[in-house]
Amino acid sequence: QGATLRFESALNFEQILDFLLMGVKGGVSGVQQGATTAYLWTFAPSLTASNAQNAYTFQYGDDQQAFQVAFAMVRNLELVVPMNAVATVRAELFARYPTKVSFTVTPTTPTIEDVVGSKAQVYIDPSWATLGTTAKSTLLIDATLRLPTGVGPIKYADNSLDFSTFKELPRAMEVELLMAGGADAITEYDNWVTGALRFIRLKLNGSLIEGAYSRYIQADMALRYTRPPEIYGGESAGENVVRLVGRTFVDPTSGSDFAIAVMNNLASV
């Protein structure tokens, strides 16, 4: 017995931490930036050890009945970043079987800031070490990041109907990029032809926190394009577009495949 939960909402700089803790890497803490109220959260999943993702407990219901599911974790995570619109987060979670409860706390409405896709930036550089150096300001039209986390329930003979623990299988992030059909897009097409490893940073920017620190969500990826591209198969505002889809691979120099960093004003979750 068990439960499946699905979540979809506007992406914001604060609550994304919950999904990253449940699906990418657990036990991550925010690092205060100087004496400011800004905190940097870095999710760099290990490829050689357990990432000990955090399990959450959810309560939901109405004035008739409240329910609770424990040991909730993220199985699939998706971030959709369109231009001229608010970005979206979608998550598929698994959990133990729901039980009837009484609500134990009164929720406090959080202070959040939504991510606006138009404030995104993309960088493409020759190595993991130089990521964030070369901005491509006339390339990206929209982006979608899909992460099957590899996290799933596992069952042993333990005299219980609930799953026993969770497993972490190999995973890779799928990246879909819609590009304006200029010279930079043709360069990426050439890299699909050769199978070259590409180092891409997608940065989603927000408002100022304090001093020199602003909110952001930043995904660093070492990837190869793995599907045949759609070349001028459509248009955006009258401009030809190129759609490329890839997945992350391990960079043999840095030993990394992807990492996600979040800057916000939360000292803890």
Secondary structure as GFF3:
##gff-version 3
##sequence-region A 1 269
A	DSSP	beta_strand	3	10	.	.	.	ID=ss1
A	DSSP	alpha_helix	16	23	.	.	.	ID=ss2
A	DSSP	beta_strand	31	32	.	.	.	ID=ss3
A	DSSP	beta_strand	39	43	.	.	.	ID=ss4
A	DSSP	beta_strand	56	61	.	.	.	ID=ss5
A	DSSP	beta_strand	66	81	.	.	.	ID=ss6
A	DSSP	beta_strand	88	95	.	.	.	ID=ss7
A	DSSP	beta_strand	99	101	.	.	.	ID=ss8
A	DSSP	three_ten_helix	117	119	.	.	.	ID=ss9
A	DSSP	beta_strand	120	125	.	.	.	ID=ss10
A	DSSP	beta_strand	140	148	.	.	.	ID=ss11
A	DSSP	beta_strand	151	154	.	.	.	ID=ss12
A	DSSP	beta_strand	165	168	.	.	.	ID=ss13
A	DSSP	beta_strand	174	180	.	.	.	ID=ss14
A	DSSP	alpha_helix	183	194	.	.	.	ID=ss15
A	DSSP	beta_strand	198	210	.	.	.	ID=ss16
A	DSSP	beta_strand	213	225	.	.	.	ID=ss17
A	DSSP	beta_strand	230	236	.	.	.	ID=ss18
A	DSSP	beta_strand	239	248	.	.	.	ID=ss19
A	DSSP	beta_strand	258	264	.	.	.	ID=ss20
###
